[in-house]
Amino acid sequence: MLCAVPLAARPDFTVTTVTCHADHTRWSAPEACGDHRLVLVRRGRFRRRADGIDADLDPTLGYLGAPGEEERFAHPAGGDVCTSVSIGPEFWEGPAAARSVYIDARVELAHHRLLGAAAVGDIDYALTEELLRLVAVATGRSTPRPRPADQAMVTAARQAILAGATEAAGLRSLAGLLRVSPYRLSRVFSQHMGVSLTHYRNRVRVGYAIDRLTDGETGLADLAADLGFADQPHLTRTVREHLGHTPVALRRLLTQRTDDAPVLRAS
């Protein structure tokens, strides 16, 4: 069952929370994409097939949909919650073709800012600016089409890291889990995701930090330990590297008025 709750709507764009309670491994019937669409996963994961290409989507990999594209979906892991942003041609400066999008920490922060602006209700200024910022940073992170065997390996590595598998604590142990050489895993992952495995693992941990800080987390030492950082300074360095802010500054940013938000640039 699919539930769509509009957060904001204007002639040029719509922002919708989409909750899917489906639990099936088979592909759905084909659906026609009618607009330019950016879809970001908040929770859960699912699969999408478009133009003969399969993608395994989760909070670190979203997708761009293009008008006229035929797409199918499968939900082997159960339900999921997404943010779907439909954008008119005058707002769209991204790729014309549909593709997967790596969601780095800056894109995730822009996503949180968009949801915060929707909650405030200032659609025509605050939310519109946050939407443009989100689309700008997200469309700069499109990933190339992978070979099926390599895609399966990259997907398995991402899932192990997202699930916090014990083997994901190190490159060699993760490669052992996937039964490939560390060299091949590192090379293929970097080619298809555009970032190293180390960067990706840290990005996942920064995403968890954003969630915790958004929920009001104040104990940074405990946060660092829970997320597997060596200590609080390690957490601070990593968050600053990915977002340009310390955890303390990030906490203020996530709670301040949206119209004071700085411009975010993808890196």
N, C-alpha and C positions, 0 to 999 in steps of 0.2 A: 504494500500500500504506500502511495506517495502523498505527502502532505506539503503544500507550498504556502508559505506565509509571507506576503509582501511586507518589506520593511520600508521601502520608499519607491515612489513611481512618479515619473515625469515623462513627457513625450519623447525625450532623448534617451532615457535610461530607466531601468527597473532594477531594484536590489531585492532579492527574495531568499528566504531561508527555506531550503528544501530538505525534508526529512523522509528517508526511505526506510520502511520496515520490512522490505523484501528479504527473502533468504532463499536464493536459488542459484545453482551453478550454471544453468543453461542460459543462453543468450535470449534477450527479450526480442519481441518483434521489432522490425526496423522503424525508426522514428526520423522525421525530417526536421533538421535544425532550421529555424526560420530567421535567425538573426546572428549578429556577432555576440558571442557569449564567453565570459570568463567564469570558470567554475573552480572554487577553492574548497577543499575538504576540511571541515572542522573536526569531525570525529569519524572513526571507522575507515573502511576502505572498500573499493569496488572496482570492477573492470569495465572498460569501454572499448568498443570496436568502431572505427571510422576509417573509411577509405582502405579497408583491408588491413589496417594496423591496429593491434591490440595494445592497450595501456593499462597497467595496474596503478590505480590512483589512491592516494592517501594524503595526510596533511603536508607532505613534502613534495607532492607532484599533483598539480591540477591540470586543467586543459583549456584550450581555446576552441570554441565551436564557430563554424563559419556558415553563412546562409546557404541553404540547398544541400548541405551535407547529410548523408544518411548515417545514423548511428544506432548501435545496440548496446545494451548494458547487461551485466551479470553481477550478482551479489553473493559470492560464495562465502564471504565472511560475516554475513548478516547485514544489519541495517547501517545507515550512515547519515550524517548531517552535513550539508554543504551550504555555501553561499553562492548563489548564481547571480551574476551581474550581466544583464543584457544592455547593449549599448548601440545607439543609432550611428549611422555612418559618419555624421559630423563630429562625433566624439571619438571615433575609432581611427587610430594611427598605427595599429599593430599589424602583424602578418595577415595576409589575405587568406592563407591556408590554415586549416585547423591543425593543432599539434599539442603535444604535452608541454607543460611549463614547470620547470623546477622552481619550487617555492622556497627561496632562501629566507633568512631571518628578517631581512628588511621588507620583503613582501608580506611575511606574516604580521609584522608590526603594522604595516599599512592596512592590512586586512582588519586587525583589531581596531585601528583608528576609525575605519569606515563603520564598523559595527557600533562603536561608541558614538559616532556622529548620528547614526540612525536612531539611537536611543534618545539623544538630546532632542531630535525633531527638527533641527535647522537644515531642511533638505536643500534649499536653493543656494545656500552659501557653503556652510561647513561640510555637509555630506557630499555636495558636488565636487568640492575641492579634494576631499579625501578619496572620492571615486576616481578622479583624474590621476591623482598621485598613485593609487593602487594599480590602475591600468598601465601607467607609464613604467613602473618598476617591474610589473609582472611580464609584460610583453617583451621586455628586454632579456628575458630568461628562458626563451624557447629552446627546446632540446631537439637534436636531430633524430631522424627515424633510425631505430636500432635494428640489427640483425636479430631474428627470433631467439637464437641460442644465447646471444649476449644479453638480450633483454631479460631473459629468464634468470640469468645469473645476477644481473644488476637488481632486479626486483627482489630476489631472495636475499641479497645483501641488505637492501633497504629494509625489508621486513624484519630481519634479524636485529638490526640496529633499533628500529622503532619499537620492537617488542622488548628491548633490553635483554636479549639473550646473553648468557654468560660468555659465549664464544665471541660475541661482538665487542668485547673489551679490548681486543687486539687484532691487527691485520692478519697475522699468521693463524691465529685460532679461528678467525672468521673464514679465511680461505680453506682451512681444514674442514670446517663445517660444510662448506659448499663443494668440497672435493675438487678444488682448482688450485693452481699455484698462486702464491701471494702476488707475484709479478703480474700475472694475467688479470687477476681481480682488480689490482690497483690501476692498471693501464686501461682496461675496458670500462671500469666505473668512471674514471676521469673523462674518457672520450665521450661517453653517452650522457653523463650528468653535467659535465662542464666544470666540476669541482672535484677535488680529491676526496678519498674516503675519510681522511682525517677531518677535512673541512665539513663534510656532510654530517659526520657523527657529532661534531660540535654544534652544527646548525640545529640538529634535532634537540640537543640539550638546551640550547638557547631558546628554542620554541617552548620547551617545558618551563623554562624560567619565566618567559613572557606570561604564560598561563598562570603561574603561581603568583607573580607580582600583580597581575590584573586582579586576582582573587584576594589581594591584600596581604600577601606574604611579607613579613618584616624581618625574620631571622635569616640573614644572608649566610651565616656560617652553616646553619642547618640545611638551607637550600643547596649550598655547594656540596655538602656531604650526600644529600639525597640524590643529587644528579650525577654523582660520581666524579666530581672535580677533586683535585688534590687538596685544595683549601679555598678559602674565600678569595684571596688574591688571584688564584687561577680562574675562578668564576668571573671575577671582575675583568681580567684581561681578555677572556674569551668573549664576553658580552660586548665589551668595547670594540673588539676586533670585528665583530659581526654587525654591530648596530651603531657604533660611534658614540655610545653612551655607557656610562657605568650603570650597574643595577640600581643604585640610588636615584640617579638621574632618570633612568627608564621608568622607575616607579612613579616619579613625578609626572613624566610625560604621559603615562597611561591614565592619569587621573586629572590632568589639567584640562582647561577648555580647549575644544578642538580647533577654534579659530586662532589659537596661539601656536599651532603645530608647525615645526620646521619642515622645509621641503626635504624629502628623502630622495636620495639618488642611488640607483642600483650600483653595486660594485662586485 
